[in-house]
Each structure stands twice: as structure tokens, then as C-alpha cells.
């Protein structure tokens, strides 16, 4: 199976307004979903090296762990995706960043303390 055929099975491809093959953006993808389109983490690392030659491989592993990608690597990964025939559009990265699935530091309403009720109302 060719690489293009495997990508097509994962996400249907279409032409964007510039003529690049991109995954159809019907679903919100996470950063990990996007990075998982590369054949390996080493391939992500090799493409990201263009933006930062001092980048360590451990940083790429951390991107997968945290589900985040520093913006300075966007352009290098978009270029790398284009070279590798991976369907990726800048809007996909933007949407993945704006989909906050983690709620670190924010208690859910059911976990927030309720104000105490005194005789005269709220204490």
C-alpha cells in the first residue's frame, strides 16, 4: 500500500484553495492526531530540526505526551508534511490548539466550594 493510499484511508483528502492535498477538516483533530500522521516520531523530529537545529528528540516525545506543539515549529512541520505527502493544513493546527481538552487549573463547577449560608444569607 502506498503512503498516499494509507493517508486516504485515515482521512479523506481534498484540494485546498491553493491546490495542496489536505485532510478534510470535518472533525477537530488534536495535536497528537496531527503528529501521528508522520511515519514515526523520528520523522517529526527531522522535519522540526529545520526550525531549531538544537532541538532534542526528547522534545518531540514531550509534544506527544502533552498534546501540544510550540508554534515556532508550525512552518517547518507544514513544509515537512508537504514533502512527505501528508495532508496537513495550517487551519488544522490552529483548530487543534483552540480545542482545549485539558482543564488544568480550572475546577469543574461541581468541584468548586459552595458559599456558606449564614442566617443573613451568604457569609
C-alpha positions in Angstrom: 0.0 0.0 0.0 1.4 3.4 -0.9 1.8 6.2 1.6 -0.9 8.2 -0.2 -3.3 5.3 0.0 -2.7 4.9 3.7 -3.3 8.6 4.3 -6.5 8.4 2.3 -7.9 5.6 4.4 -7.2 7.6 7.6 -8.7 10.9 6.4 -10.2 11.6 3.0 -8.1 14.1 1.0 -9.3 17.1 -1.0 -7.6 20.1 -2.7 -7.5 23.3 -0.7 -7.8 26.6 -2.4 -4.0 26.6 -3.3 -4.2 23.1 -4.7 -2.5 21.2 -1.9 -3.8 17.8 -0.8 -5.2 18.2 2.7 -7.2 16.1 5.0 -10.9 17.0 5.1 -11.4 19.2 8.1 -14.8 17.8 9.2 -13.6 16.7 12.7 -11.5 18.5 15.2 -8.2 16.8 15.5 -5.8 17.0 18.4 -2.1 17.8 18.1 -1.3 14.2 18.8 -3.7 13.2 15.9 -1.9 15.6 13.6 1.6 14.5 14.7 0.6 10.8 14.3 0.3 11.3 10.6 4.1 11.2 10.3 5.5 7.7 9.8 7.4 8.0 13.1 8.4 10.4 15.9 11.9 10.5 14.4 10.3 11.8 11.1 8.6 14.6 13.1 11.9 15.4 14.8 13.8 15.5 11.4 11.2 17.9 10.0 11.2 20.1 13.1 15.0 20.4 13.1 14.7 22.9 10.2 13.2 25.4 12.7 15.5 24.6 15.5 18.8 22.8 14.8 19.4 22.4 18.6 16.1 20.6 19.2 16.4 17.3 21.2 14.4 14.2 20.3 13.0 14.2 23.9 11.1 17.4 23.0 9.2 15.6 20.3 8.3 12.9 22.8 7.0 15.6 25.2 4.9 17.1 22.4 3.1 13.7 22.1 2.8 13.4 25.9 1.4 16.9 26.5 -0.6 17.0 23.3 0.9 20.4 22.4 3.2 21.8 19.8 5.2 25.1 20.1 4.1 27.5 17.4 7.7 28.1 16.2 7.7 24.6 14.6 4.4 25.0 12.6 6.1 26.2 9.4 8.8 23.5 9.5 6.2 20.8 10.0 3.9 22.1 7.3 6.8 22.1 4.9 7.8 18.6 6.0 4.2 17.3 5.7 4.2 18.7 2.1 7.5 17.0 1.2 6.2 13.7 2.7 2.8 13.9 1.0 1.0 14.2 4.4 -2.3 16.1 4.2 -2.0 19.0 6.6 -3.5 22.5 6.5 -2.5 25.3 8.8 -6.1 25.6 10.0 -5.9 22.1 11.3 -3.1 23.1 13.7 -5.0 26.3 14.7 -8.1 24.3 15.4 -6.2 21.7 17.4 -4.7 24.5 19.5 -8.0 26.1 20.1 -9.7 22.9 21.2 -8.9 22.9 24.9 -9.5 19.4 26.1 -7.4 19.8 29.2 -8.8 21.8 32.1 -5.6 22.2 34.1 -6.1 24.7 36.9 -9.8 25.0 36.5 -12.2 23.2 38.9 -15.4 21.9 37.4 -18.5 23.7 38.8 -19.4 20.5 40.8 -15.9 20.6 42.5 -15.9 24.3 43.4 -16.7 25.1 47.0 -20.2 26.4 47.6 -20.6 29.6 49.6 -21.7 29.1 53.2 -25.2 30.1 54.0 -25.5 32.1 57.3 -28.5 33.5 59.0 -28.4 36.6 56.9 -27.6 35.0 53.6 -24.2 34.4 52.0 -21.3 34.6 54.5 
